[in-house]
């Protein structure tokens, strides 16, 4: 199991956190998602590829920081 932290831009409230958590958490291989609203950090535990995480974040309406 790997743990990767991404930075997501555009999140401003708890609804944003819930949306990102739901979309990323639904990915195959993801066992845990922790979102820190203040920093924009999204910690993903599991075996999901970055491209899949990026797509899930975009589906929720946000972007991974470059």
C-alpha positions as a Python dict, from the first residue, in 0.01 Angstrom:
ca = {
    (1, 'X'): (0, 0, 0),
    (2, 'X'): (136, 338, -90),
    (3, 'X'): (47, 679, 45),
    (4, 'X'): (64, 983, -182),
    (5, 'X'): (-24, 1342, -105),
    (6, 'X'): (-154, 1569, -380),
    (7, 'X'): (-238, 1938, -370),
    (8, 'X'): (-584, 2031, -495),
    (9, 'X'): (-679, 2386, -590),
    (10, 'X'): (-1020, 2548, -574),
    (11, 'X'): (-1160, 2387, -258),
    (12, 'X'): (-1325, 2644, -29),
    (13, 'X'): (-1566, 2459, 202),
    (14, 'X'): (-1666, 2128, 356),
    (15, 'X'): (-1883, 2048, 54),
    (16, 'X'): (-1566, 2066, -158),
    (17, 'X'): (-1391, 1828, 83),
    (18, 'X'): (-1684, 1586, 66),
    (19, 'X'): (-1693, 1594, -315),
    (20, 'X'): (-1321, 1524, -352),
    (21, 'X'): (-1331, 1255, -84),
    (22, 'X'): (-1624, 1081, -253),
    (23, 'X'): (-1479, 1087, -606),
    (24, 'X'): (-1125, 984, -510),
    (25, 'X'): (-1249, 729, -256),
    (26, 'X'): (-1452, 555, -527),
    (27, 'X'): (-1140, 473, -730),
    (28, 'X'): (-1031, 110, -751),
    (29, 'X'): (-740, 46, -519),
    (30, 'X'): (-801, 345, -289),
    (31, 'X'): (-841, 242, 74),
    (32, 'X'): (-841, 585, 243),
    (33, 'X'): (-865, 953, 153),
    (34, 'X'): (-788, 1242, 388),
    (35, 'X'): (-849, 1600, 273),
    (36, 'X'): (-710, 1905, 452),
    (37, 'X'): (-912, 2207, 339),
    (38, 'X'): (-671, 2469, 475),
    (39, 'X'): (-367, 2344, 282),
    (40, 'X'): (-545, 2177, -9),
    (41, 'X'): (-360, 1854, 67),
    (42, 'X'): (-529, 1529, -32),
    (43, 'X'): (-366, 1217, 109),
    (44, 'X'): (-454, 904, -88),
    (45, 'X'): (-376, 559, 50),
    (46, 'X'): (-384, 271, -194),
    (47, 'X'): (-274, 180, -542),
    (48, 'X'): (-450, 434, -766),
    (49, 'X'): (-250, 592, -1048),
    (50, 'X'): (-198, 970, -1045),
    (51, 'X'): (-390, 1000, -1372),
    (52, 'X'): (-695, 833, -1213),
    (53, 'X'): (-672, 1061, -908),
    (54, 'X'): (-644, 1364, -1139),
    (55, 'X'): (-958, 1255, -1330),
    (56, 'X'): (-1152, 1198, -1006),
    (57, 'X'): (-1053, 1540, -871),
    (58, 'X'): (-1157, 1702, -1199),
    (59, 'X'): (-1487, 1512, -1191),
    (60, 'X'): (-1546, 1669, -848),
    (61, 'X'): (-1486, 2011, -1005),
    (62, 'X'): (-1131, 2087, -890),
    (63, 'X'): (-773, 2055, -1017),
    (64, 'X'): (-451, 1898, -901),
    (65, 'X'): (-182, 2163, -859),
    (66, 'X'): (111, 2126, -1097),
}
